[in-house]
Amino acid sequence: MSKIKELDLHGYTLSDAVDKFKSFINSNVGKEVLVIHGYGSSGGDSVIKDKVRKILISENFKYLTGEIIDGNPGYTKIFVNKKLQTDGEIFKLKFLDFISTPKTEAKISARFKLDKQQFNEIIQKMIVNNEIIVQTKGSLKLYLKDGANE
């Protein structure tokens, strides 16, 4: 029987730990893994533990906490049945949901805090991929998720 794969997140910043965690999960689909995140020995809860578990909950992963297994809050056992969504995929879903009714560039840019260049890059990519359509009403351009008016 093969040893269960482990990822130790001790010593990482929250941002780096999340990146390592997502990469680890996405490369271990179909396996059981242990993520060692610590229990917050500096006097409070572990921010890494909290973030890892929030991600697991939001993505509907099955997992067991160390507290349940043996009373140790410093790790989580995860049953990896799928890949985690990337930040880009999550952004895209939120973006397309927002433009399920026609929106102007100003409304989209304000909602997602985009500058002109970021807006244009996203819109052009989505137009090329047939994900959105552009409607014109007078002098206004409106952006709409393709198929939203069906």
C-alpha positions as CSV (number, residue, x, y, z in Angstrom):
1,M,0.0,0.0,0.0
2,S,1.4,3.4,-0.9
3,K,2.0,6.1,1.6
4,I,-0.5,8.9,1.6
5,K,0.9,12.1,0.0
6,E,1.5,15.1,2.3
7,L,1.9,18.8,1.9
8,D,3.4,20.7,4.8
9,L,2.5,24.4,4.7
10,H,4.5,25.5,7.8
11,G,6.6,28.5,7.2
12,Y,4.7,29.9,4.1
13,T,2.9,33.2,3.9
14,L,-0.9,32.8,3.4
15,S,-0.7,33.7,-0.3
16,D,2.2,31.2,-0.9
17,A,0.5,28.5,1.1
18,V,-2.8,28.9,-0.9
19,D,-0.8,28.7,-4.2
20,K,1.0,25.5,-3.0
21,F,-2.2,24.0,-1.7
22,K,-4.1,24.6,-4.9
23,S,-1.3,23.1,-7.0
24,F,-1.0,20.1,-4.7
25,I,-4.7,19.4,-4.8
26,N,-4.9,19.8,-8.6
27,S,-2.0,17.3,-9.1
28,N,-3.5,14.7,-6.8
29,V,-7.0,14.1,-8.2
30,G,-8.3,10.7,-7.3
31,K,-6.2,10.4,-4.2
32,E,-6.4,10.9,-0.5
33,V,-3.9,13.5,0.8
34,L,-2.9,15.1,4.1
35,V,-2.4,18.9,4.3
36,I,-0.4,19.9,7.3
37,H,-1.2,23.5,8.0
38,G,-0.6,23.9,11.7
39,Y,-3.0,24.8,14.4
40,G,-2.1,28.4,15.2
41,S,0.5,27.9,18.0
42,S,1.1,31.7,18.0
43,G,-1.9,32.2,20.2
44,G,-4.7,32.2,17.7
45,D,-6.3,30.1,15.0
46,S,-4.2,29.2,12.1
47,V,-5.0,31.5,9.2
48,I,-3.7,28.9,6.7
49,K,-5.9,26.1,8.3
50,D,-8.9,28.4,8.1
51,K,-8.3,29.3,4.5
52,V,-7.6,25.7,3.4
53,R,-10.9,24.6,5.0
54,K,-12.9,27.5,3.6
55,I,-11.6,26.5,0.1
56,L,-12.6,22.9,0.7
57,I,-16.1,23.9,1.9
58,S,-16.6,26.3,-1.0
59,E,-15.6,23.7,-3.6
60,N,-17.6,20.9,-1.9
61,F,-14.7,18.6,-1.1
62,K,-15.0,15.7,1.3
63,Y,-12.4,16.0,4.1
64,L,-11.8,15.0,7.7
65,T,-10.2,17.4,10.2
66,G,-7.4,16.2,12.4
67,E,-9.6,17.1,15.3
68,I,-12.1,14.4,14.2
69,I,-9.4,11.8,13.4
70,D,-7.1,12.0,16.4
71,G,-7.7,15.4,18.1
72,N,-4.9,17.1,16.2
73,P,-6.1,20.4,14.7
74,G,-2.9,20.8,12.7
75,Y,-3.8,18.9,9.6
76,T,-6.7,18.0,7.3
77,K,-7.2,14.7,5.3
78,I,-8.7,15.4,1.9
79,F,-10.4,13.1,-0.6
80,V,-9.5,14.8,-3.9
81,N,-12.2,14.0,-6.4
82,K,-11.7,16.9,-8.7
83,K,-9.5,19.9,-9.5
84,L,-10.0,23.2,-7.7
85,Q,-11.1,26.1,-9.8
86,T,-8.4,28.6,-10.6
87,D,-8.9,32.3,-9.6
88,G,-9.3,33.0,-13.4
89,E,-12.1,30.5,-13.7
90,I,-13.9,31.9,-10.7
91,F,-13.5,35.4,-12.0
92,K,-14.8,34.3,-15.4
93,L,-17.9,32.7,-13.9
94,K,-18.6,35.8,-11.8
95,F,-18.0,38.0,-14.8
96,L,-20.3,36.1,-17.1
97,D,-23.0,35.9,-14.4
98,F,-22.8,39.7,-14.0
99,I,-23.3,40.3,-17.7
100,S,-26.3,37.9,-18.0
101,T,-28.1,41.2,-18.6
102,P,-26.5,43.9,-20.8
103,K,-24.0,46.1,-19.0
104,T,-21.9,49.1,-20.0
105,E,-18.2,49.2,-19.8
106,A,-18.5,51.7,-16.9
107,K,-20.7,49.3,-14.8
108,I,-18.4,46.3,-15.6
109,S,-15.2,48.2,-14.8
110,A,-16.6,49.5,-11.6
111,R,-17.9,46.1,-10.4
112,F,-14.6,44.3,-11.1
113,K,-12.3,47.3,-10.5
114,L,-10.8,47.1,-14.0
115,D,-8.8,49.8,-15.7
116,K,-9.3,50.4,-19.4
117,Q,-6.5,48.0,-20.5
118,Q,-7.7,45.2,-18.3
119,F,-11.3,45.7,-19.5
120,N,-10.2,45.6,-23.2
121,E,-8.1,42.5,-22.7
122,I,-10.9,40.5,-21.0
123,I,-13.6,41.7,-23.4
124,Q,-11.5,40.9,-26.5
125,K,-10.6,37.4,-25.3
126,M,-14.3,36.7,-24.5
127,I,-15.5,38.0,-27.9
128,V,-12.9,35.8,-29.7
129,N,-14.1,32.8,-27.6
130,N,-17.8,33.5,-28.4
131,E,-18.6,34.0,-24.7
132,I,-20.0,37.5,-25.0
133,I,-21.7,39.7,-27.5
134,V,-21.6,43.4,-27.9
135,Q,-24.8,45.3,-28.5
136,T,-25.1,48.9,-29.5
137,K,-27.9,51.2,-28.2
138,G,-27.4,54.7,-29.6
139,S,-23.8,55.7,-28.6
140,L,-23.6,53.0,-25.8
141,K,-21.9,49.7,-26.2
142,L,-23.5,47.0,-24.0
143,Y,-21.8,43.7,-23.2
144,L,-23.9,40.6,-22.7
145,K,-23.1,36.9,-22.0
146,D,-23.7,35.1,-25.3
147,G,-26.9,33.2,-25.1
148,A,-28.3,35.2,-22.2
149,N,-31.2,36.5,-24.2
150,E,-32.4,33.1,-25.5
